[in-house]
Amino acid sequence: MRVVVIGGGFGGLATAARLAKLGHRVTLLERSDRLGGALSTRAQDGFTWDAGPTTTLLPAVVRDLFRKTGRPLERELELVPVDPVREHRFADGSTLSLAGASRSRQVAAFDALGAGLGEAWASYVEARGDDWELLRRDYLERPWDPALAPRALTARLTGRETLHRTLRRAFGDERLRLVAATPFLLDGHDPRDVPSWAGVVSYLEQRFGAWTAAGGLAALGVALTGRLATRGVEVLTATPALDVVVREGRAVAVATPSGEVDADAVVCAVDPRRLPALAPSVRATVPTVPPAVCHVGLEGDAPDLPAQVVLHGGDRVKEPLLVVRPGGTAPDGAHAWTVLGRGRLAEDPLVALARRGIDVRQRLVTRLDLSPRDLVADWGGSPLGVLWQGRSTVTRRLGPRTPVPGVYAAGAHATPGAGLPYVGLSAALVAQAIGPAG
């Protein structure tokens, strides 16, 4: 069977590799002149920065992808743990270093904020572990079918409980609520619209920790590009998909500026809004807006920071959420940092950073500012997928199947959602739905 995969980001690369290993003839279409999507780098004046994510959870998803498509991951690149997962700096001046893959270290860190807070945090995370076991088998690892799935799972996925409400009940201390909500705040979601079960991310951080690739996560995109070549995938870059061609009620090709590419099946691994055949099916959803990004190159000594520092303003201080991510490559004696901003950015991000105690303005060599609009234009959509709008978002997202026969959906905009682990799982779900070549 000939399968056409639309999109050369992580979701498209992972899906193409899996389907090729299953014996399908796979063609991948990418609108830009390079593969990788957000798994790429940006460069300026001798500095390079990760363009998108810098860490991932659930490394087993990446290991499974490589193992089931050819050589094991360890023969292609090295995954290394990131510890702490991130550092939180609160408006009251307190700080918390969130350890990865360690319940005891997390408890100790929260207890340092206040007596009894460690046990409160541990109890919250333990409850999220119960959610994880409920979700893993019948939602994340195989296509969810409400008619066949356990009633407890369907009730959880479609329940009204929000993350905001759960956190209000679990924690009297605002700082703990902020720590638990941070992964969603960073991605532009309002916890009032996020289902409670999505908080399993706190369990994943404590149980498995955060990871990156030696040299940056862009190396993962490079390794997957090589895997496509090994599996014989036909890759057409600078080839935008205009639409899915449907005849007699089924997808038969993908339209491109240079003609139609025939297909027995099509996988949409981009924002479905870009394809008129799928756009009506996702009209009720909204894409998540990326953050404002400021890549900077610094000379001389720079503050020694962990892989991610989150600077909170708090509920009463309506300041934007700022994130500092040291990393990337730099000339000798220099450093590469990325500053992300969420909320109303009424001033230069480096000025805002200085007001919060991290002043690097005198060490600035170069900077590259990218607005949310710039990022969407560059990537052809938001790599953060669909905005949480309550429990209905679960059923409004496409994937692995879509309402158009012969069309499947993977990637950040598909089930089970955004983030490298979930995007990798979406590729596995599509591979299950399509199955081996006949």
N, C-alpha and C positions, 0 to 999 in steps of 0.2 A: 504494500500500500504506500502511496506517495503522500507524505505529510508536509505541509508548508507551515512553518512556525514564523509568526510575525513578531519581531522584536529581538534585539540582540543584547538585552540586559541579562541579569542573573537568571531570571525566570525563563527567558527564551533559550539561553545557553543550556541550562539544566534540562529543560524539556527536550530540546533537540538531541542532546547526548543520550538521554534515556531511551527515546524512541528509536534512535539509530541502533543502539545496542539490542533493541527488541526486533531488529531486522527490517525496519521500515526505511524507505528511501526518503530522506529528510532534506528539505531546502529551508534555509533560514534567511529571512529578509530583514535588513536593518536600514533604517532611513539615513543614518549618519555614515561617515566613512570609517568608523571604528566600532568594534564590539566592546561589550562590558557595561554600557550604560553608566550607572552610578559607581560601578566598580572600576574606576579609572582614576587618573591623576590630573592635576592642573599644574602648570609650570610657569614660572616667571623669574627672570633675573637670577637664574641659578638655583632657585628654590622649587621644590615640588611638594604638593599636598594631596592627600586623598580627597577625591572629588565628592565622595558620598560617605557611607558608613566607615567607621574605623574599627569597630568591634562587632562581634556576633555572639549570640547565645546558641546553645544546643549544637556544639561542633559535630555531634553524631550525624546530623542531617547532611553536612558537607562530606563527612567520611563515607556515609552510605551512598551518596551520589557518585563519588569516584570509584568506590568498590564495585558498584553495579554497572559501571560503564567502562571498566577497563582496569588500569593499574591503580593500586591503592593510593590514597591521598599522600601518604608519607613519602612516596617516590616522586611526587610532583612539587610539593611545597611543605613548609613546616608551619603547623599551627602552634601558637604559643599563648599561654594564659595571660590575661590582663588583670592585675591585682594591685590596688582595689578596682572594683568595677567602676566606681566614680567617687569623687569627693563632693560633699554637699556643704556649702557655706550659706548660713541663714542670716536673715536680716538682723537678728539679735546678737550677731557676732559669734555664735557657736558653730562648730564644725563637726561633721561626721564623715568618716571614711568607711564606705560600704565595701566590706570584704566580699570576695567571690568564693563560692564553693566551700563555705564554712559557716555553720550555724553558730558555733561557739564564739567565733570572732565577731559575728554580727551582733550577737547578744551583748558581748562586752562593749562594743562601740555604742550601742543604744543606751546601755546602763550608764555610760560615761556622760550622756546627756541628762540623765535623770534616773533616780532609783525606780526600778520596776519597769522601765521602758523596754529593756531587753526582752523580758518575758512577754510583754504585750506584742512586740514585733514577732517573736518566735511563734506565738499562737496564731497571729494573722497569716504568716507564711505557711504554717502547717495546714491551715484550712485551704489555702490555695493549692497545696499538694493534692488534696482530695479532688479539687476541680481538675487538676492535671490528669489524674488517672481516669477521670470520667471522660475527658475530652480526647485523650491521646488515641485510643483504639478506634473509636467509631466516628471521629470528626477529623482528626489530623492525619491519621495513617490510612484511612480508607474513606471513600466518598460517603458523606452523610446522607442517609435516607430516613426521613422521619417515620416512614412506615415500618422500618426494620430496626432502627436504633433503639437502645434502651430508653424507656420513658423518662428516666431520671436525666439522661443527657438532653433529650429534646426539651424537657421542662427547664433545664439550666440555660440552654441556648436561647430560648424564647422568653425567659423570665423578665420581669420588670426591674429587678434589683440593679442599681447602677453602682459603679465604682465609688462615686462621690458618697453615696449613702452608706455603703459598706465601710468606707474609711472613717466616716463621721461616727459610726457606732463602735468601730474597733479602737480608735485612738482619740484621747482627749487632747493630746499634744499635736499642735499644727505641724510641727516639724516631721513627725512620723507620717502624717498624711501627705506631705510634700514629697518625701522620699518614695513612697509607694506610687504616687501619681506621676513622678518625674518622667518615666519612659513615654507616657502619653502626652504630657505637656510639651516635651521636646519635639514630638511629632505633630503638634498642632491640634490635639484633641482636647475637648472639655470633659473632665471626669464626670460631669453630670450627664453626658451622652454616651459614656463608655459602659458596656455591661460589666457587672461585677466580676464575672468569670475571667475576663481578659486580664485581671490582676495576677494570673498565673505567672506573669513575667517575674514577679518577686520571688516566686518559688524556683524558677529556672535560674535566676541569678544566684540564689543561695545554694541550690543543689549542684549546678554544673559550672557556674562561673561565667566570665566573659573571656572571649578569645579573639585573637587577630592572627594574621599571617605575617611571618617574618618579612620585613620590608613593606608592610602595609597590605590592606585587603585588596588593593588593585591587582596584587599577584594572583588572587583567586580568579579574577576575570581572565588573566593571561593564561593560567593553567587550563581553564575551561575552553578557551579558544583553541588551545592545542589539542584538547580532548576531541573537539569536533572534527579536527583534521584527521586524527587517528581513526575516528568512527566513520569517516567518509561523508560527512555532512557537506552539502553544497551551500556555501555562504555567499550571499549577494549583498554587499554593502552599498551605500548610496542608492538604495532601492526602497523608497517608501511604499508601503501598502496603502492603496487608495480605498479599497473596500473588498469585502468578500463577495465573490460572484455566486449567486444562488440561482439554480435552474431546477424546475420541477420540485421545488420545496427542499432542496438540499444543496449544500456548498459543493462547488465543483472546481473552483479556482480562486486565485487572489489577483485583483486588478492592480497593476503597477503602471507608472508612466511609460514604460517600454513594452507593455502588453500584459496578457494574462499568464499567470503561472498555474498550471493545472494541479489539482489536488483532490485526493480522495478524502482527506480530512485537513482541517485548518485549526491551528492553535493560536489564539490571540494572547500574546504575552506583553501587550501594551494597554494603555487606557482604552477600553472599548468605545469610548466616545469618538475616537478617531476613525471608527469604521461605521459608516451609515447603516449597515445591516444589523449591527449590534447596539447602536446608540439608543434606539427606543427602549431596549431592555434595561438600560441603566439610567434612564432619565430621572429617576427618583433619588439617585445618589449624587454625592458631591465629592470632587477630588480634594485631598488634603493639600494645603498650601505649604510649600517648603519654607524653611527659615531663611532669614537674611544671613549671608555668609561673608565673612571678612578673613581672607587668607593673608597672613603677614609673615614677613621675613625679618628676623631680629639679629642684630650683631652683638657680640660680647656676651657676658654672663646674663642668663635669664633665670627667673625663679624656677626652682625645681618643683614641678607639678606632676601629679599622677596623670594617667591617660585621659581623664576627663574630669573637669571641675565645673560644678553647677552652682551658679550664684543666684540665690533666691531673693526675691523682693518681699514675698509674703502677701497675704490677702489684703492687708491694710495699706501696703506700700505698692502703689500701682506702677512699679517699674518693670521693664521687660525682663524676661528670664534670659540670662546670659550663660553661655557654655564655652569653656576654653578647652581645646584639644591640642596639646603639644604633639608634634609628630610630623612625619614627612622627611624630606632630605634637604640639607642646607650646605653651603660651603663651609670650610673649616672655620671654627670659631663663631658660627652663626647657628640660628635655630629657626625652625618652621613651626608656626602655630596656626590654628584655625579658631576663629571666634564666631559663634552662632548666636543669633538674636531672635527671641520670640516676644511678641507683644508690640506695643507702641514704641518704636525706636525714635525718640524725639531728639537724640543727639548722636554724635559720632560714637560707634561702638567702643573705640579705644578710650574715649573720654569717659564713657559709662563704666568701662572696666577699671579705669584709674580711680574713679570715685568709690569703687568697691574694693580697693586695696591692691589691685594688680596693675601697676603703671609701667608700660613698656614703650611709651611714646618716644622717649629719647633714644631708644635702641632700634627704632624702625628703619629698615633698609628699603623694603618694598611692601606693597599691599595690593591685593586683588579683591575688589568688592563685587559681590554678585547678589542681586535682588532675587526674591522669589520668582518674579517674572522672567529674569535671565535664566534661572535654573530650569523652569518649565520649558522655555523656548529651546534650550540646549538639549534637553533630554526628550523632548516631544511629549511631555506629560510629567506628572508628579511621581517620583519614585516612592512616595509615602502612601500611595494607594488611595483608598476610599475613606472619607471622613466618617468617624463614628457619629451616627445620628440616632442612637438608641437601639433597641433590640431588633428593629426591622432591618438594620444593616446586614445582619447575618443572612437573611434570605434575599436581600436585594443585590448582593454581590453575585457575580457569575462564577461558575466553576464547580467541579471540573467540566461539566456539560453546560451548554447554553441553550436558549430557546430555538436557535437555528440548527437543524440537524446537520451533523458533520462538523460543527464548530465547537471547539473546547476553549477553556480560558485558564491561563496560568499567570503568575506574576503578582505584583503588589496589589493590583486591583481585583484579584480573584480570591476565591476561598482557598486558604483560611485567613489571608490578609497580608499586610506589609511586614517588612523586616526579613533579613536573610533566612532565618530558620523557617518561617511560614512560607516564604516564596519558594524555598527549596522543597518544602512539603507539597506545595501546589503542583510543582512539576511531577512529583511522584504520583499524585492523585490523577493527573491527566494521563500519565503512562499506564496506570491501572485501568482507567476508563477506556482507553483505546486498545490496550492489550497487545500481545505479540503479533507480528506479521503472520498472515495465514500461510 
